[in-house]
């Protein structure tokens, strides 16, 4: 009986008069658990070709979407046909699809949203962004749109750019449009944060500024929500996203622009209400910790940063709470110079001669230059251990592999911290070990002492340079070299 039913549904799939009929036959084959068997039949190829033609036909937007959904479903479920379905979809997507909301079935919307896993198109990122913003009833569909958008974007900053425009234009014809907009914004932020947490995409250099624009766009037309709990939820997700930037790339912690979204969220509240929110917010506490860590890193490098401290004042809910955190930081860092200790305490520092300050920072930069080179070598060694030794250790001694992985994680964290400090001090490495370069006495030190007539040398340890007092770059640490010949 099931074989007869399969034949009947296969015939409907192959020769259905419309994508809707073919889609129903496809669902029936799935319920009969005969989809994979039917997919091996010649008639199944006829059905695929019919769906492909419907998917390319721009005159009936709804039928086209149903055809794309059916093809995407087949590609997702029948692995042997995945490449063939991918070819069909790619050839059918020359023109953009109609709005995702034209089809009522959330399963069909999900499979249209997931077509990015099988095919690409220049308009796909914009389409998925709009689908994520306008999705009404299915978080599964929204998450698929967001994951596809992130996958089709260069970085998280580009993803936020794609989302900003449809979010700004989205408007609700409800009694309280600001409340409706807040609910949608919260779902978008929550979904994006979830998707990004499991992604390897870079945040992007300007992610903080772009996110500030994204939040500014949220309530530009409909106004702020009247329900304070909704506003708190959006603010919580917003600060949680800022923390996610820093988790993904810690050197962003010292960049002022990373936290610029805090100013937008703070602007949604009266002063007393923001204080209440910041005291209770888990995300605000995380961002305050990030800022404290960033300030600690800078203070260890001999740098104070009033702008970052002002951001800490915002995230902590006021200067008193922010100052309490910097004083705790002071207790953890004994032996700081008086100027930095006074700054952390909130005491106006005594002036120090420019010459003494410059001498102190020069000595620090020289030491930091040595650390930068050592950190680069250590990072390279860690990568070699990760790729060459760890797989074998995992097979031979899984318990030891866990310890090695933990050690490699610590190495990466340390190298990232060094990168953050050297970025603040604007230090850089010139060349790499093994490079053949023209000999320059101002930049190179021959390991065997001065050798007359040397023209080209091989780098043993690269040089480190820093900004010069009068512009340009100065050599902080000479490169160790040997004759190239």
GUMI-652681 format. One record per residue (C-alpha): x, y, z. Coordinates in Angstrom, 1 decimal. Example, Ala and Ser with C-alpha at 12.3 -4.5 7.8 and 13.67 -1.06 7.14 Angstrom:
<sites>
     east    north       up
     12.3     -4.5      7.8
     13.7     -1.1      7.1
</sites>
This chain:
<sites>
     east    north       up
      0.0      0.0      0.0
      2.8      2.5      0.9
      4.5      1.7     -2.4
      1.4      2.6     -4.3
      1.0      5.7     -2.3
      4.6      6.6     -3.0
      4.0      6.2     -6.7
      0.9      8.4     -6.6
      2.7     11.2     -4.7
      5.8     10.9     -6.9
      3.6     11.3    -10.0
      2.0     14.4     -8.4
      5.4     15.8     -7.6
      6.7     15.2    -11.1
      3.6     16.3    -13.1
      1.9     18.7    -10.7
      0.1     21.6    -12.3
      1.6     24.1     -9.8
      4.4     24.5     -7.3
      1.7     24.3     -4.6
      0.7     20.8     -5.8
      4.3     19.7     -6.1
      5.0     21.0     -2.5
      2.0     19.1     -1.1
      3.2     15.9     -2.9
      6.7     16.5     -1.4
      5.2     16.8      2.1
      3.3     13.6      1.6
      6.4     11.7      0.5
      8.1     12.9      3.7
      5.2     11.7      5.8
      5.3      8.3      4.1
      9.1      8.2      4.8
      9.6      7.6      1.1
     11.3     10.9      0.1
     14.8      9.4     -0.3
     13.5      6.4     -2.2
     11.4      8.6     -4.5
     14.4     10.9     -5.1
     16.2      8.0     -6.9
     13.4      7.6     -9.5
     13.7      9.3    -12.9
     10.3     11.0    -12.4
     11.8     12.9     -9.4
     14.2     14.6    -11.9
     11.2     15.8    -13.9
      9.7     17.4    -10.8
     13.0     19.1    -10.0
     13.2     20.6    -13.5
      9.6     21.8    -13.2
     10.2     23.4     -9.9
     13.4     25.1    -11.3
     11.4     26.7    -14.1
      8.7     27.9    -11.6
     11.5     29.3     -9.4
     12.8     31.4    -12.2
      9.4     32.7    -13.3
      9.1     36.3    -12.0
      5.4     36.9    -12.8
      3.9     34.9     -9.9
      5.9     35.9     -6.8
      4.0     33.5     -4.4
      4.3     30.5     -6.6
      8.0     31.3     -7.2
      8.6     31.4     -3.4
      6.9     28.0     -2.9
      9.0     26.5     -5.7
     12.2     27.9     -4.1
     11.1     26.5     -0.7
     10.5     23.1     -2.2
     13.9     23.0     -3.9
     15.6     24.2     -0.8
     13.8     21.6      1.3
     15.0     18.8     -1.1
     18.6     20.2     -1.0
     18.6     20.2      2.8
     17.1     16.7      3.2
     18.4     14.7      0.3
     22.1     15.0      0.4
     22.9     13.1     -2.8
     20.8     15.8     -4.7
     22.4     18.8     -3.0
     24.7     19.8     -5.8
     22.0     19.3     -8.4
     19.6     21.4     -6.4
     22.2     24.1     -5.9
     22.6     24.4     -9.7
     18.8     24.6    -10.2
     18.6     27.3     -7.5
     21.5     29.3     -8.7
     20.1     29.5    -12.2
     16.7     30.5    -10.9
     17.8     33.4     -8.7
     18.8     36.0    -11.3
     16.0     38.2    -10.2
     15.2     38.9     -6.5
     12.4     37.0     -4.8
      9.2     38.4     -3.6
      8.8     39.3      0.1
      9.2     36.3      2.4
      5.9     37.3      4.1
      4.0     36.5      1.0
      3.9     32.8      2.0
      2.0     31.9      5.2
      3.5     28.5      6.0
      6.5     29.1      8.4
      8.2     25.9      7.2
      8.1     27.2      3.6
      9.5     30.6      4.8
     12.2     28.8      6.7
     13.3     26.9      3.6
     13.3     30.0      1.5
     15.4     31.7      4.2
     17.8     28.8      4.2
     18.5     28.8      0.4
     21.8     30.7      1.2
     23.1     27.3      2.3
     22.7     26.1     -1.3
     23.1     29.1     -3.6
     24.1     32.7     -3.7
     22.9     35.9     -5.3
     24.1     39.5     -5.2
     20.7     40.6     -3.6
     20.6     37.8     -1.0
     22.0     39.7      2.0
     19.6     42.6      1.6
     16.7     40.0      1.2
     17.6     38.1      4.3
     18.0     41.4      6.3
     14.5     42.4      5.3
     13.2     38.9      6.0
     14.7     39.0      9.6
     13.2     42.4     10.3
      9.7     41.7      8.9
      9.3     38.1     10.3
      6.2     38.1     12.5
      5.5     34.6     13.8
      8.6     32.3     13.7
     11.8     32.9     15.6
     13.2     29.8     13.7
     12.8     31.7     10.4
     14.3     34.9     11.9
     17.3     33.1     13.2
     17.9     31.4      9.8
     17.7     34.8      8.1
     20.2     36.3     10.5
     22.6     33.4     10.2
     22.4     33.6      6.4
     22.9     37.4      6.5
     25.9     37.1      8.7
     27.3     34.4      6.5
     26.9     36.6      3.4
     28.4     39.7      5.0
     32.0     40.6      5.4
     31.8     41.0      9.1
     29.3     41.9     11.9
     29.5     45.6     11.1
     28.3     44.9      7.5
     25.5     42.7      8.9
     24.3     45.6     11.1
     24.4     48.0      8.1
     22.1     45.6      6.1
     19.7     45.5      9.0
     19.6     49.2      9.7
     17.7     50.3      6.6
     14.7     47.9      6.9
     14.6     48.4     10.6
     14.4     52.2     10.2
     11.6     51.9      7.6
      9.6     49.3      9.6
      6.5     51.0     11.2
      3.6     49.5     13.1
     -0.1     50.6     12.8
     -0.8     49.8     16.4
     -2.1     51.7     19.4
      1.5     51.9     20.8
      3.9     51.6     17.8
      6.9     52.3     20.0
      6.2     49.3     22.1
      5.7     47.1     18.9
      9.0     48.4     17.5
     10.8     47.7     20.8
      9.6     44.1     20.8
     10.8     43.6     17.2
     14.2     45.3     18.0
     14.7     43.1     21.0
     14.0     40.0     19.0
     16.4     41.1     16.3
     19.2     41.9     18.8
     18.6     38.7     20.7
     18.7     36.6     17.6
     21.8     38.3     16.2
     23.6     38.0     19.4
     22.8     34.3     19.5
     23.9     33.7     15.9
     27.1     35.8     16.3
     28.1     34.0     19.5
     28.7     30.8     17.5
     30.3     32.6     14.5
     33.9     33.2     13.6
     33.2     36.4     11.8
     35.3     39.5     12.7
     33.3     42.3     14.4
     34.8     44.9     12.0
     36.9     47.9     12.9
     34.0     50.3     12.9
     31.4     48.0     14.5
     30.8     50.3     17.5
     30.0     53.4     15.4
     27.7     51.3     13.1
     25.9     49.8     16.0
     25.3     53.3     17.4
     23.6     54.1     14.1
     21.6     50.9     14.2
     20.2     51.8     17.7
     19.6     55.4     16.7
     17.4     54.0     13.8
     15.4     51.8     16.1
     12.9     54.4     17.3
     13.4     57.2     14.8
      9.8     57.0     13.4
      7.7     55.4     16.1
      9.2     56.9     19.2
     10.4     55.2     22.4
      8.2     52.5     24.0
      5.8     53.5     26.7
      6.4     50.3     28.6
      9.6     50.7     30.6
     10.2     47.0     30.8
     10.4     46.8     27.0
     12.9     49.6     26.9
     14.9     47.8     29.5
     14.9     44.6     27.4
     16.2     46.5     24.3
     18.9     48.3     26.4
     19.9     44.9     27.9
     20.3     43.3     24.5
     22.1     46.4     23.2
     24.7     46.3     26.0
     25.0     42.6     25.6
     25.9     43.1     22.0
     28.7     45.5     22.9
     30.1     42.9     25.3
     29.9     40.4     22.4
     32.1     42.7     20.2
     34.8     42.6     22.9
     34.5     38.8     23.5
     35.1     38.3     19.8
     38.1     40.7     19.6
     39.5     42.0     22.9
     41.7     44.8     21.4
     38.4     46.6     20.6
     38.0     47.0     24.4
     40.4     50.0     24.4
     38.7     51.8     21.4
     36.3     54.5     22.5
     34.0     53.9     19.5
     33.3     50.3     20.7
     31.1     51.8     23.4
     29.4     54.5     21.5
     26.1     52.6     21.6
     26.1     53.2     25.4
     25.5     56.9     24.7
     22.4     56.1     22.6
     20.9     53.7     25.2
     21.7     56.2     28.0
     19.8     58.8     26.0
     16.6     56.7     26.2
     16.3     57.3     30.0
     16.0     60.0     32.6
     19.1     60.0     34.8
     17.4     58.4     37.8
     15.9     55.6     35.6
     19.3     54.9     34.0
     20.8     54.6     37.4
     18.2     52.0     38.4
     18.6     50.1     35.1
     22.5     50.0     35.3
     22.4     48.8     38.9
     20.2     45.8     38.0
     21.5     45.0     34.5
     23.7     42.0     33.9
     24.8     43.3     30.6
     25.8     46.7     32.0
     27.9     44.8     34.6
     29.6     42.9     31.9
     30.4     46.0     29.9
     31.7     47.7     33.1
     34.0     44.8     33.6
     35.2     45.1     30.0
     35.9     48.7     30.5
     37.7     48.1     33.8
     39.8     45.4     32.1
     40.6     47.8     29.3
     41.6     50.5     31.8
     43.8     48.1     33.6
     45.6     47.1     30.4
     46.2     50.8     29.6
     47.3     51.7     33.1
     49.8     48.8     33.0
     51.1     50.4     29.8
     51.4     53.7     31.6
     48.3     55.3     30.0
     45.2     57.0     31.5
     42.1     57.4     29.3
     39.4     59.9     30.4
     37.1     58.9     27.5
     37.1     55.3     28.5
     36.5     56.3     32.1
     33.5     58.4     31.1
     32.1     55.3     29.4
     32.6     53.4     32.6
     30.6     56.1     34.4
     27.7     55.5     31.9
     27.8     51.7     32.2
     28.2     51.7     36.0
     25.4     54.1     36.5
     27.3     57.1     37.8
     30.8     58.4     38.8
     30.6     57.1     42.3
     30.2     53.5     41.2
     32.8     53.9     38.4
     35.3     55.4     40.8
     34.7     52.5     43.2
     35.8     50.1     40.4
     38.9     52.1     39.5
     39.9     52.2     43.2
     39.6     48.4     43.3
     41.8     48.4     40.3
     44.4     50.5     42.2
     44.4     48.0     45.0
     45.3     45.2     42.5
     48.1     47.2     40.9
     50.6     48.2     43.6
     53.7     50.2     42.6
     52.0     52.4     40.0
     53.5     55.8     39.2
     52.0     58.5     41.3
     50.2     60.2     38.4
     48.3     57.0     37.5
     47.5     56.1     41.1
     46.1     59.6     41.6
     44.1     59.4     38.4
     42.6     56.1     39.4
     41.7     57.6     42.8
     40.1     60.6     41.2
     42.8     63.0     42.6
     44.2     65.7     40.4
     47.8     64.5     39.6
     50.8     66.6     40.3
     52.6     67.8     37.2
     55.8     66.1     36.1
     58.5     67.4     33.8
     58.0     66.5     30.2
     61.6     65.2     29.9
     61.1     62.7     32.8
     57.8     61.5     31.4
     59.3     61.0     27.9
     62.3     59.1     29.4
     60.0     56.8     31.3
     57.8     56.0     28.3
     60.9     55.5     26.1
     62.2     52.8     28.5
     58.7     51.3     28.6
     58.4     51.2     24.8
     61.8     49.5     24.5
     60.8     46.7     26.8
     57.4     46.5     25.1
     59.2     46.2     21.7
     61.0     43.1     23.0
     57.7     41.6     24.3
     56.1     42.3     20.9
     58.7     40.2     19.1
     58.6     37.5     21.7
     54.8     37.5     21.6
     54.8     37.1     17.8
     57.2     34.1     18.1
     55.1     32.6     20.8
     51.9     33.0     18.8
     53.5     31.3     15.7
     54.7     28.4     17.9
     51.2     28.0     19.4
     49.7     27.9     15.9
     52.2     25.2     14.9
     51.4     23.1     18.0
     47.7     23.6     17.2
     48.0     22.3     13.7
     50.9     19.8     13.9
     51.0     18.3     17.4
     47.5     18.7     18.9
     45.8     16.2     16.5
     48.3     13.5     17.4
     48.1     14.3     21.2
     44.3     14.1     21.0
     44.5     10.6     19.6
     47.3      9.4     21.9
     46.3     11.1     25.1
     42.9     12.9     25.1
     43.3     14.1     28.7
     46.6     15.7     27.9
     45.1     17.3     24.8
     42.7     19.2     27.0
     45.6     20.7     29.0
     47.4     21.6     25.8
     44.3     23.3     24.4
     43.9     25.3     27.6
     47.6     26.3     27.4
     47.2     27.4     23.8
     44.1     29.4     24.8
     46.2     31.2     27.4
     48.9     31.9     24.9
     46.4     33.4     22.5
     44.9     35.6     25.2
     48.3     36.9     26.2
     49.3     37.6     22.6
     46.0     39.5     22.1
     46.7     41.5     25.2
     50.1     42.4     23.9
     48.6     43.4     20.6
     46.2     45.7     22.4
     49.0     47.4     24.3
     51.3     47.8     21.3
     48.4     49.2     19.3
     47.9     51.9     21.9
     51.6     52.7     21.8
     51.6     52.5     18.0
     54.5     50.1     17.8
     55.0     47.8     14.8
     57.4     45.1     13.6
     59.4     45.7     10.5
     59.7     42.6      8.4
     60.0     39.0      9.6
     62.7     36.5     10.3
     64.2     35.1      7.1
     63.6     38.2      4.9
     66.5     39.4      2.7
     66.8     43.1      2.8
     69.3     45.9      2.0
     71.7     46.6      4.9
     71.1     49.8      6.7
     73.3     50.6      9.8
     70.5     52.7     11.3
     68.1     49.8     11.3
     70.3     46.7     11.4
     72.8     45.2     13.8
     75.0     42.4     12.4
     75.3     39.5     14.8
     79.0     38.9     14.1
     79.9     42.6     14.5
     80.6     45.1     11.7
     81.4     43.4      8.4
     82.8     45.6      5.6
     81.1     45.5      2.3
     77.9     43.9      3.4
     75.0     45.0      1.1
     72.2     42.5      1.7
     71.4     40.8      5.0
     69.0     38.2      6.3
     66.8     39.1      9.3
     67.3     36.9     12.3
     65.1     39.1     14.6
     63.0     41.9     13.0
     63.2     45.5     14.1
     60.5     47.4     16.1
     59.6     51.0     15.3
     57.5     53.6     17.0
     56.2     57.2     16.2
     59.0     59.7     16.1
     58.9     62.9     18.2
     58.9     65.1     15.0
     56.8     62.9     12.8
     57.8     59.8     10.8
     59.0     56.6     12.6
     62.0     55.9     14.8
     63.7     52.5     15.3
     63.0     51.4     18.8
     64.9     48.0     18.6
     67.4     47.3     15.8
     67.0     44.2     13.8
     69.6     41.4     14.3
     70.9     40.3     10.9
     73.5     38.2      9.2
     75.1     38.5      5.8
     72.8     37.1      3.1
     75.6     35.5      1.2
</sites>
